[in-house]
Amino acid sequence: MKPDKIPLGDNIRIARARLGYSQEYVADRLGISKQRYRQLENEEQDSLTFGRLSEIGSILETDIETLMTLHRTPFAVDRMSAQDTLILALNQLIQTQQELMIVLQKNLTLE
């Protein structure tokens, strides 16, 4: 990777994986083909508009700054065992589901 390029594709993949979303799901929400979305994650991005990046951030429940800097975030996962990594991923999934349930409950009470 060239040092002046931001690995947006990698960052988007990381953010998507944290939520457990499939490429197909995100592509559908963006209104693009799964193949085009796969390219978006697998290429260094230097021509992605802020509008598109904002859309992606919205779908992935994050902001543009996070999508642009996620690759710089140090992760201690490299030193963790496979079991610890799985436990961490499951805990993150549970937390995300709990947050989703709170949002759904709020929306249901508004109706």
C-alpha positions in Angstrom: 0.0 0.0 0.0 1.3 3.5 -0.8 1.8 5.6 2.3 -0.3 8.5 1.0 -3.4 6.2 0.5 -5.9 5.6 3.2 -7.0 2.0 3.3 -10.7 2.8 3.3 -11.7 -0.5 1.9 -10.0 -2.3 4.8 -11.6 0.1 7.3 -15.1 -0.4 5.8 -14.6 -4.2 5.9 -13.6 -3.9 9.6 -16.6 -1.8 10.5 -19.0 -4.1 8.6 -17.5 -7.2 10.2 -17.9 -5.7 13.7 -21.7 -5.4 13.0 -21.9 -8.9 11.4 -23.3 -7.4 8.2 -22.8 -9.2 4.9 -21.4 -7.5 1.9 -24.7 -8.2 0.2 -26.7 -6.4 2.9 -24.5 -3.3 2.7 -24.5 -3.3 -1.1 -28.3 -3.6 -1.1 -28.6 -0.6 1.3 -26.3 1.4 -0.9 -28.2 0.4 -4.1 -25.1 -1.1 -5.7 -24.3 -4.6 -6.8 -22.5 -7.0 -4.5 -19.6 -7.2 -7.0 -19.2 -3.4 -6.9 -19.3 -3.4 -3.1 -16.7 -6.2 -3.0 -14.5 -4.0 -5.2 -15.0 -1.1 -2.8 -13.7 -3.2 0.1 -10.9 -4.8 -1.8 -9.3 -1.7 -3.4 -7.5 1.3 -2.0 -10.0 4.1 -2.3 -8.9 7.5 -3.4 -12.1 8.5 -5.4 -14.8 7.8 -2.8 -17.0 10.9 -2.4 -17.8 12.2 1.1 -21.4 11.7 0.3 -20.9 7.9 -0.4 -18.6 7.6 2.6 -21.3 9.3 4.7 -23.9 6.8 3.4 -21.6 3.9 4.3 -20.9 5.3 7.7 -24.6 5.6 8.4 -25.3 2.0 7.4 -22.3 0.9 9.5 -23.3 3.0 12.4 -20.1 5.1 12.4 -18.8 8.4 11.2 -16.5 9.4 8.4 -13.6 10.1 10.7 -13.7 6.6 12.1 -13.9 5.1 8.6 -10.8 7.1 7.7 -8.7 6.3 10.8 -9.8 2.8 11.8 -6.6 1.3 10.3 -4.6 3.3 12.9 -6.5 1.9 15.9 -4.3 -0.5 17.8 -6.0 -3.8 18.5 -4.7 -6.1 21.2 -6.4 -9.0 19.4 -3.1 -10.1 17.9 -1.9 -11.2 21.3 -5.1 -12.9 22.2 -5.9 -16.6 21.9 -8.5 -17.7 19.4 -10.9 -18.4 22.3 -10.4 -14.9 23.7 -10.9 -13.4 20.3 -14.1 -15.3 19.9 -15.3 -14.3 23.3 -14.6 -10.6 22.5 -16.4 -10.9 19.2 -19.5 -12.5 20.9 -19.5 -9.8 23.6 -19.4 -7.1 20.9 -22.3 -8.9 19.1 -24.3 -9.1 22.3 -23.7 -5.4 23.0 -24.8 -4.5 19.4 -27.9 -6.6 19.7 -28.8 -5.0 23.0 -28.4 -1.5 21.5 -30.6 -2.5 18.6 -33.3 -3.9 20.9 -33.3 -0.5 22.8 -33.7 1.4 19.5 -36.5 -1.0 18.4 -38.3 -0.7 21.7 -38.1 3.1 21.5 -39.5 3.1 18.0 -42.3 0.7 18.9 -43.4 3.0 21.8 -43.5 6.0 19.5 -46.1 4.4 17.2 
